Each structure stands twice: as structure tokens, then as C-alpha cells.
Amino acid sequence: MSKVAYLLAASAVIIAGTYVISEKITEVPVSKDVVRITYWEKWTDFEYDAMKAVVDDFNKSQSKIHVDMLSMSGIDDKTMMAISAGVPPDVAGLYAAHVAQYVDEHGLEKLDDYLAAAGMSKKDYIPAYWDIGEYAGHQYALPSTPASIALHFNTDKYKAAGLDPAKPPVTLEELDAYSDKLTKIDKNGHADQVGFLPNEPGWWNWAWITLFGAKYWDGKSKITCNSPEAIEAMTWVQGYPQRYGKSTIQAFTQGLGNFSSPQNPFISGKVAMELQGVWMANFIKRFGQDVQWDAAPFPYPAKHPEMKNWSIVDADILAIPRGCRHPKEAFEFIRYVQQQKNMEKLCLLQRKHSPLSNVSDEFWKQHANRKIRLFYDLAATENSIQTPKIGIWSQYESELTNAFEAVMLQAKTPQQAMKDLSDTMQPKLDQYLKRRAMRWSKGL
């Protein structure tokens, strides 16, 4: 047996063992006439507890199906290995960014027929959250909890700098000017406080090119990151080390505390403005209740007014792995989660906005995040950006991040960084598309 074959066989054994263990861990006395379905989810802590409450409600709501839920680390890799081993869970709570890769590898069941029978369609959702689960003309997943992002700013810091918190920056040029007023760098180049940095928190380094209207690829076969818009974006990014000093920014960012702590840069006051998600209010409440903050749409480049209300949208998704034992029952559970009452319970407990087009008044009244309507509205705009539906996104994101870092470190010009990125990714895409065509032609 070759080394590769041995590793694949060993992985299959491990996954099969994991599946059996998951069945035993979650097993509770249930009538033999009840269909038990297994649900793997990546969440822990309060996010897990939120979905577990919905699972418990489902189990109590009827007597035909019982959902056994298990928290699973590394869920994407483990689910794909379980599919390959022939022992997948019935429902998997995956990341939206990997839908294309899963489908290209024939890892997910189509939901089209189930949705048609249930009378469910795109009109029931904020368009972006329906689109997240669509690929190649078919629906493969539905959202569980969604998220969008916006500019968060410290209102006390604004006041101290002579800025009006009621008038946050609207254009990117205003953001830069506000940042300059909020930044404190001594004569030795030491920064005590920075207004804004494109690489803080560093989670969306790959996304800045879309703020200027650039596209990652043409949706067919061509990488398009080496465009004038993408170069514009990286030129804006490089303006920060040029203005504040490369070594100053490096030293400053290296001294920042952990996100999930009182030393969080925004919570501790080290960074006055930050691009963050709907979840940020949770962390402020937990680690910095005295922080006075507000949120607004992220500023757009003055040359690109068409990018007003730009935001990145993402969602945790529910999908049915190919080859599972109970796909019909799996969909019944997914359908239950999508019902307005149940979705709102889940999103309230996780403190997210709803992905549905209809939202109750009670949801808005009960929500812990006072800016929740902003995040909902941003997700519904035409400039809500999601990760591209490309099977090599994990590699592409990594290379985009490398290009961003080269620009921030002034190791490359924006033009060279984008050219190198395109030259690196185009052959990878070509190879991937050839492999996919061969795999699909064989029906694998």
C-alpha cells in the first residue's frame, strides 16, 4: 500500500471512529420508531448553546425525528473525510466560503427539490444569504446565523480629538483625515494610539480590493486581481505605512493584545476606529462596558461613490453531506431552523441579525446590539460582498493576504504585488479547473 493510500485509509478509520463516538456521546433514550439524525456543528460556548436550544425545541416539537448535535473542531476537513469514508453526518454546520469546494468535490446534496416542495425560495431571505448557498445554478446550503461588518469608532476618542461622533467619516479620504487626528506618535516614532489601520484586526486583508470595485475573477476562468481598481486599493493601503512609518506600525501592532480580552485594541483604546462585525458589541459588553462606541457604514472612496454602503457578508451554513443516511429528515430539521420564530431565537441568542427578509418587531426590541438594524441593512445592499465562489479560495485568500502584507511592509509596490498575485493564481486556477472537469466527466 502506498503512503498516500495508507494515509487515506487511516483517515477513513479515524473519521468512522469519530462518527461512532459522536453517536454514543449524543445518544439519549428515543423510541425505536424515531429516526435519529446526526448534526455536526463547529460552535462552542454560547454559540453552541444557542443552537442546542433550537435543536431541543425541534426534538420536542414532533415525535418522528430526533437530532443528535455534536460540537466538532476542524469541521470542514473532518466532514469531507467523513464523506469520503462513507460515514458523513446527516447535517453539517459549515463555513459559507467553502461551498464551491465542497460542491466541486461532489460533497453536498442539492436542496432544490426539497425547497420547491417546502415552498421556500430566495424571496424569503436577504438576497446575499440565499446566494451564499447557491452554486452552479443549484442550492446546496441555507444560512444559520449571518454577519456583516461596519466601521466601529470610539466616541470618547472622537470628542478628545475635536471630532463630532454624530458625523462619522463618509468617504475614505475623510477616514484617513480622521485617523491622522486620532493618531498619537511621539518624536521617537512610538505610537500610543492609532486612529485606523487597514491591517487591524487583520481578518479582511484579502477584501480591501473589493472596496474599490475590483473583482477576484471573472467567474469562469480568469483571475482579475491585477486591475486598476485593485491597484488603487493597495495604493490606499500603502498610504498608511508611508504616513505613519513602517517600523512604527510594526512595533505598534506587535504590542496589541488579544481580541477576546480587555486588551483588545479597540476596547483598550489603542485603536480608535476599526472595521468589525456585528459580534463586536458582544465583546465590548464582556470586556469593556465603559467603552463609548458607535458604528456606521464603512467609508467609500470618493472616486467610487458606487461603493457606498460596502460591507462584507458571511454566514454559517447548514448543508446535507452527500451519502448521509437520512437526507429527507436532515432537511426537515434545516427547514425548521429557517422558520422565522426559530431563526430569530437562534440569532437573538447568538446576537446576530436575521438572514430572513421578514423580521418581527419583537426581534428588534429584544436584541442586545443597539446597532443591529445597521448590520441588517448593510447586508441587504447591493454592495454586500461575499467570498467568491471559487474552489481554490483557501489558496487565493492566503496569497491575497501575502500580497497585502508585502504592500504594508513596502516590500512591493501595489502594481508589483497585484501582478505577482495574478501570475501566481492563474496557473493554480487553470490546473484546478482541469482537475474539476476530469472529475465531473467521471461522475465523481
N, C-alpha and C positions, 0 to 999 in steps of 0.2 A: 504493500500500500504506500502510495506517495505521501510526502509530508503534508501537502495541501489536502488530500483526501482524508488523511488521518485527522487533521485539524477540523475539517468539516464534520466528520463522523463524531468526533469528541464534542463539538459544539452542539450537535443534534442530541446527543445523550444528555448534556448539561441542560439544554432547554427542555427536553422531555421531562427530566427530573424536576426542573423548576415548575413545570406545568402541574405535575402530580402533587408536588409540595403545596402549590398555590391552592389546589383543590382541597387538600387536607386542612390547610390553615384556615380557610374561609368556611369550611363545611359546618353547617348547622342543621339540626333535625328538620327535614322537609318531607312532605308526603311523596311517595314514590311516583305519584301521578303528575307531580310538578316537574317542569323542565328547568334544570339548573343551567344557567349560563355564567361563564367566567368573564370578568371585566378587569383588564389590567389598566391601571392609571398611574401616571408619573408623580402625582401630587403627594405632598406630605403636610404635616402640621394643619393649620386651619383650612387650607385649601382642600386637603383630603377630607377633613371633617365635613366641609360644606357639601361635597358630592356624596359622601356617605349618608348624609341626611336625606338627600334626594333618592338615593338607592333604597334606603329603608322605607321611604314613602311609597316607592314603586312596589316593593315587595308586599307592603301592607294593602296596596290598592286593588290587588287581584290575587287569584289563587292558582294561576296556571304557570307562571314563570317566577323563578327566584334568581336574583342576581347576586353572585359572589364577587365582591370587589377586593382587589389586591393592589397595594402600592408597589410599583415596580421601578427601580432605578435603571437608568440606561434603556429606557423603554423602546426607543426606536430600533436599536441593534437587536435587542432580545426578541422583539416582536417579529422582525424579519427572519431571524434564525428559527424562531418557532414555526413560522410559515413554511420555511424550507424543510424543517424536520417533520412537518405534517401534524403538529400539535399546537396550533395557534389558539389564543383566547377567542371568545366569541365577539367581544368588543374591545377595542384598544383606544385609549386616550392618547393620541399622538400630537406632534407639532405640525402646524399647517405648512411650514416651509418644506416638508419632506413628502408631501402628497405626490408630486410629479415623480420622484424617485421610486416611491412605492408602486405607483401605477405602472411605470416603465418596467418594473420587475415583476409585474402581474401579482402584486401582493395584496390588493384590496378588491372587495366585491363592489360591483356597481349598485347604486341605490336607486336608479331611475325608476324601475318598476314598482319598488316599494313606495317611493314618493308619489308616483302617479296614483296608486291605489289609495294612499292616505290623503290625497288632495293637497299635498304640500308643494310649494314652488318658491321661486325667487321673490315673489311679491311679499312673502311672509318675513323677509329679512332685510336688514340694511344690505344693499347690493354687494358690498365688499366682502361681507361674511358668508354670503352664499357662494360668491365667486372663489373664495379661498378653497373650497372643497370640490370645485369643478376642474376637470382636466380632459382635454381632447374630446370635448362635447358631451361628457358624461359626469354625473355627480357621484363622488366617491366618499364624501365626508360631510358632516354637518358640525357647526360650532358648538362648543360647550360654553366656555367663557371667553369673551373678546377683550381686546385692549387697543387703545390708540394713544398717541403721545402729544404733548404740548409743551410750551415754554413755561417753566416754573420760575418764579422770582421772589426774592426776599424783600418784602415791602419796607421793613425797617432799614435795610441797606439802601434801598432807593431813596428814602427820606434823608438819610445821612449824607448821601451824595448829591442832594438837591434835585432829585428826580421825583416825578409825580407817579405814585403807584397806580393811579387811575388812568394813566396814559402809558401803558407798556409799549415797547417798540413795535412798529408795524412792518417796516422794511428791514432787510438785513443790514443796510447801511446804518439805520438807527440802532440796531442791536450792537453793532461794532462801536458806535459812539457811546452808547450806554455802558458798554463793557469797559471802555477806556476810563470813564468817570468812576467806575466801581472798582477798578484795579489799583492796588497799592503795592508798588515796588520801590524799595529803598535804593540809595545810590550805589550799593554794592550788588545790586541785581537780585536781591532776595524779595520774593513775593509773599506778603502776609495774606493777601486777598486778591482774587481774580474775579472779574465780572462774568466772563464767559470763556469757555474753551471748547473747540469742536471735538476734542478727544476726551471730554468728561461728560458722562461716565465711561464713554468708550464703547458702548453697546451698539451704536449705529454708525460707526466709522464707514461702513460699506454703503450707507444710504445717502450721503450728502450729495452725490451726483444727481439724484432724482429731484432735489430741491431746485435745481436749475433746469429741470425738464429733460435731463438725459435718460436714456434707456440702457438697460443691461445687454439686451439682444433684440433681434427683430422678431422673435417668436417662432422662427423657423430654423435658421442655420447659421446666422451671422452674429458674432459678438460686436456690439456697437458702443462700447465704453470709451473708445478713442474719438469722441465727438467734441465739437466746440463747447457744448453745454457742460460736458464732464470736465473739460479743462478749465472752464470758468469756475466750476465748483472747487476744484483742487487749488486754483489760484486764490480763491477766498480763504480756503483752509490754511494755505501757506502764509497768508497775511498775518496770522496770529504769532507764529514764531518770529516773523520779521519784525513785528511791532513790539512784542514783549521780550524777545530773546529766546533762542532755542534752549540754552542751558538753564535759563530762569524757569521756563515751563517744565523742563525735565525734572529739575530739583523740586519744583512745587508739586507736580503730580506724583512723584515718588514718595512724598511725605503725607499724602492724603490717606485718610482712614478707610476702614471697610464700609461698604454700602449699608449693610444691615447692622448698624451700631450708632451710638451717639456721635461717633467720629465721622459719620457720613459727611462728605464735603459740603453738601447743601445744608444739612441740618446743623453742622458745626459753624456755618457762616464763612467757610473758606472760599466757597464759590457762590456768588450772588444770583446767578441765573443758570438754569440747566434744562436741557431737553430731557423730559422724563415722562413716564407713563401714568395711566390712571391709578396705578397702585401706589404712587408716591405718597399720597395722603395717608395711607396705612402706616408707612414708616415714619412720617412726621409725627403722627399721633403717638406712635410707640416710643420713639427715641428723642423727640424734640417738641413737646407740646407747647413750648413757649415761642417756637418759631412762627413769625408772622409771614404768611406767604399768600400768593395768588397765582393764577395760571391764565394763559392766553394763547391764542393760535401762534405757532412759531412764525417769526417774520419771513417774508419772501423777498427775493432780490428785486430791487427797484426796476431792473431791466426785464424782469419776468413777472409782471403782475398777474399773469395767468396761473401762477403757482400759489396764489393766495389760499389760505387755509390748508396748506400742505400738512400732512400728517402721515405717519407710518401706522398701519393697522396690522394686527396679528390676532390669532385666536388659537386656543386649544381646540382640538377637534375630536370627534367620535367617529370611528370607522369600523367596518367589519372586515377582519382579515380573511383573505381567500383560504378556503379549505377548513373553515371553522365548523363545528358540529351543528350549531343552531343559528344559522343566519336569520331566519324569519323571526325568531324570538329576540335575537340581538337587535333587530330593527325596531321591534315593539318597545324595547327599553329606550333606544335612541329617540324614538318618536315621543315617548313620554317626557324625556328631558326637554324637548323642543317646545312643549306646550307652555303657553305664556306664564301661567301660575308657577310651574315648576322651574322654568328658566329664570324667572325673576327671583325665586327663592335662592337658587344657586348663585346668581350674580350679586344679590344682596349680601349673602354670607361671605362671598369672596371679594366683595366690594368693587366689582367691575360694573360696566354698563351692560345693558342687554344688547344682544345682536339682532333682536326682532324688530320688525317695522312698527309694531304696536306695543306701547308701554303704558302700564297703568299709572294713574295719578299716585297711588299708594307707593309705588316703587320710588318715584322721585321724592316723596315726603319722607320715606324711611331711610333713604340712602345716607351713609356716613360721610360720603365725599360731597362737599357743598358745590364742587365744580363738575359734578357728574354729567350734567347736560352738555357742557362744553365738549367732553370726550365723545359723547354720543353723537353730537352734531358734526364734529370733525370726521368721525368715521363715515358719516353719510355724505361727505362732499366728494366731488369728482377728483379731488387731489389727495384722496386717501390712498397711499402707496402700500402695496404688499410685496413680499419677496417674489421674484419672478418664477414662473412655472417651468423650471429647467432642471433636469435630472442631476446635473453636476453642481447644484447650488452650493453645497458644502465646500467644494473646492474653490468655486468662484468667490464666495464670501471671504474665504481665507486669503485669497490673492488680492481681493479688493482692500482688505484690511492691511495687507503688506504694502500696497501702493499708497494708501493713506498715511501710514507711518513713515514711509520714505519721504513723503511730501512734508509732513510735520517736522521731521528731523532735518529737512533741507538737504537730504541726500540726493534727491532727484528734483528736477523741475516738474511742474504739473504736466507739461507736454510729454516728457520722457516717461513719467510714471504711467500715464494712460496708454502710451504706445506700447510700453513693455507689458502692461497688463493685457492688452489686446493680443499681442504676439504670443503671450503665454497661454491664454484661454482659448483662442480659436482652434489650435490643433487638438486641445482636450475635448472641445465640443465636437469637432469633426469625428474624432475617434469614438466618442460616446454615442453619437447618432448612428454610426456604422454598426456598433455592437447592438444598439437597440433595434435597428432594422433587422438584423440577423435573428435576434431573439424573438421578435414579433413574427417573423416569417416562419419560425418553427413552432409558433404557438406556445412558447414557454412563458 
